[in-house]
Amino acid sequence: MAGNLGDNVRKYRRVVGLSQEEPAHRAGLGLSTVAKLEQGGTVRIETLHMIARALDVETSDLMVSAGREPIVESDFHSLQVMELRKVLTPPKGFSAPVPADDEVPNLAALRHVIVDFERSYFADDYEEISHRLPDLMRDVNTAVRHYESGPERTHALEARITAMRMAGNYLTQTREYDLAYHALSQSIDDAQEISSDLDIASGVMWLCWMMLRQGRLKETLTLAAETADHIEPNKISTASIDHLSVWGWRSPPTRDAHGTQANSWPPPPCRPTTRLHRSPRSAAT
């Protein structure tokens, strides 16, 4: 542990560009204390805490067996992912803090924000997405917390379904698969609360895509087939375009004459259906 402490202290000190003297001075310690620690020596926990504060990190960061890579200001993606992680994986305990809602959520304005956000996503404007996504996630969570029943709650859940689905898509693209799973699972849970089969299936569509990126082909095929069976239209001639779009993507192809599964399935997901704007284009990609 002592060697790890020294390595972690040295690493964090160098990240912020400090000499050994500077954290020692900030912590009110002698230079020999920091030098001894970096060379593999030991210090009391309160001394370690003082050094951690001088380096602007948590004491636990200095104590882990393999210190996590420090996040520097230039690492914008890591900083934004950390904000998303805070939203998607909040602390839970006997009395987990709930953020205060200062204003009544404006659902109409929130819907416009999500539509605008979708344009950025499907234009592959990931820089804009990474800037705005954490705040959007907080806003939809606030709306769901605020409206406990009635049509307003349904609208709030619809907004969160779309926002979480887009977050899951973005996080899959950036290979943050654990967070993508949290977002897509929340989207599916919300869709189940309002009994929206198409929104459930759309969430499953993107979950399958994430699982494929992880190499989980067998599980993906099973989930896709089960979902396609569940949402198969009674009559194709009367089914909506959105229904056909989601069902068609979820349906695995039949095997060829040699019994071989087509290699081209599943295709990259098409634009997900959403209650915020429905048009024939959603089924054309």
N, C-alpha and C positions, 0 to 999 in steps of 0.2 A: 504493500500500500504506500509506503514512504516514497518509493521510486515513482509511482504513479502521481503522487501529490506534486513532487518536484517537476515532473514532465508537464503536468497540467498547468501549474503556475507559470512555468517558462513559456508555454504555448500561448496562454491568454495575455501574458505581459507583452510578448512580441507582437501579438495581433493589434494591440492598441499603441504600439511603438514606444513603450516605456523602457527605461533602463532599470536596473535593480534598485537604484537609489530612489526612484520616484514612487513606486508603490510602497516602499518602506517608509518614506517621508509622509505619504498620505495616511498610512495606517498608524503613524506614530511609533514605528519600530526602528530598530537598528538595522543597518545594511546587512550585518552579519546574519540576521535572522532569515531574511529572504534568500541570501546566498546559500546558507546552510540547507534550507528547505529544497532549493533547486538542485542541490548536490546529493539529495537523498536523505537528508536529516528529517527529524520529526519536530512538530510543534504542538502546542495544546490547541484544542478545538476553537477556543475563543480567539486565539492568535490567527488561526486559519480563517476564521470569520472576518477578522479585521483586514486580512490580505484580500479576501474575496471582495469585500466592499471597495477596497482601493482599486481593484481591477474591474469593478462594475459587473460582477458575475455572482451567481449563487454559490454558497459554500459547497453545496452538493456537486456542482460542476467540477470543483477541484478534487473531489473525493472519489469520483467514479473510476472504475478500473481502467477504462479506456475513454478518456474525455471526449465528448462529442465535439465535432468541428465547430469552432466559434463562428457565429454569424457576424459578418462585417457589413458596413453600410453599403458597400458596392454589390453585395450579394442580394440583389433586390428580390429575386424569386424566392430565396429562402425566407426573407423577411415577410413576404406576402403569404407564403405557405404557413408560416407560424401564426399569422393572424387568422387564417382559415382554420388552422388546428384548434385555436382557442374557441372559435365559434362552434365547430363540429364536435369537439371533445371537451366540453366544459367539466370543471371539477364537480364531483358529486359526493355528498356526505349526508349526515343527519339533517343538516340545514344548509343545503347548497344555496349560495347567494343568487337572487334573481335580480337582474338589472331593473332599475326603476324606469318606468315608461312615463316620460315627462309630457308627451303629447298624444292625443288620440290619433292612431294611424289613419292616413288618408289612402284608402284602398284604390281609389281611382288613379291617384298619382302613382301609387306603387305599380299598378298595372302598366302604366305608360313607361315607367322606368324599366320594367322587365322586358317589354317589347323592344325598347331601345337597346337594352343589354343583349338581347338575342341577335340583333343586327350585328353587333360587334363580334359576337361569338361566331356566327356563320360567315363573317368576313375575315375570320382568322386573326382578329386584332387582339392578340393575347396580352399585349402590354396594357391596353385599355381594360381588358377583363381583370387582369391581376390587380389593377388599381382599385376597381370599383366593387369587385366581388365580395370582399369581407363586409363592407358596409351594407350591401344588398342583403346578405345573409342575416345580418343583425336585424335589419328592418322587417324582413318577413317573419323572423322569429318573434319580434315584438308584436306584430299584427296578430299572429296566432295566439300569443299569450293574452292579448287584450280582449279579443272576441272569443267568448267562451261558448256561445250558442248562436243559433239563428243563421240567416243567410249570410251575415257578415263573416261568421266563422268559416262558412263554406268558401267564400271568396278569398279569405285569408289563406286557407289551406291550399286552394288552387294556385295562389301566388307562390306559396312555398314549394309546392310540387314542382313548378316550373323552375324556380330558382335552384332548388336542390339538384334537379336533374341536370341543369346547365353546369352547376358546380362539379357534379360527378363527372360530366363529360370533360371539362377542363382539367380536372385532377387526373383523369385517366390519360389524357394527352401528355401531361407533364410527369407521368409515371409515379404519381403519389397515390398508389393503389389503396392503401389503408384508408386514407381520407375519402377517396372516391367511393369506397364501399359504404362509409358512414353516410355520405350525402345521398347516394342512390337508395340506400335502405330507408332513409327518412322520407324520401319522395314516395316510395312504394307504400310505406306505413300511412302517410297522409292520404294517398289515393284510396287505400282500403277504408279509411275512416269515412270518406264521402262516397264510398261504393262506386268508384269510377273504374270500370274494367279497362277502358282504353288507357287511362293514365297509369294504372298498374302495369299493363302490358308494355307501355312505352318505357317505364322505368326498368322493367325486366330486359327490354331490348338493349339499353345501355349497360346494364349489369352484365349481360352476356358479352358485350364488347369488351368490358373491363376484364372479365374472366379469360377471354381469348388472349388478351395481351399478357396474361399471366401464364399462358400455356395450358389452361384447364379445358381442353377441347371436349372431353367426354362429358363433364358436368354441364358445359355450355349446351351441347346438343340435347341432353336430357331436359334441361330447363326450358330451352326453346320449344321443343316438341310439346311439353306439357302445357306451356302457355298458349301455343297455337291451337291446341285442342280445346282449351278453355274458351277462347274468344272467337272460334270459327263462326262466321256468320250463318244464320239459318238459311238465308237466301242471298246469294251474292248480288243479285239484281237490285235488291232493295237496301243493301248495306251502304253506309256512308263512305266517302272517300277516305276519311281518317281511319275508319274501321278496317277497310281493305288494305290501307297502307301499313298499319301496324301488324295485322294478321299476316299479310304477305311476307313481311320481313321475318316474322317469327317462324314461318313454316319451313322446315328443312326440306330439301328437294328429295325426290325419290331416287333410289339407287339406279345406276345404269345397268346395261345388259350383263355386265360382269359382276354386278353386286357391289360395285365400288361407290362410296359416298362422294358426291361432287366436291372437288377441292375448293371451288369458288364460294362455298357457303361457310359461314354467314358473310355477306358483303358488308362493307363499312356502313354503319347505321345511317339511315336517311334522317332528314330533319324531323325531330320528334313532334308529335301532335301536341297542341296546346289550346286551351280554351281562350287564350288571349287573342288569337287571330287564326281563323281557319280558312284555308283556300285550297284549290286544287293543286297548287304548287307543292304543298306539303307531301303529296303522294307521288310527285314526279321525279324526285331525286333518288 
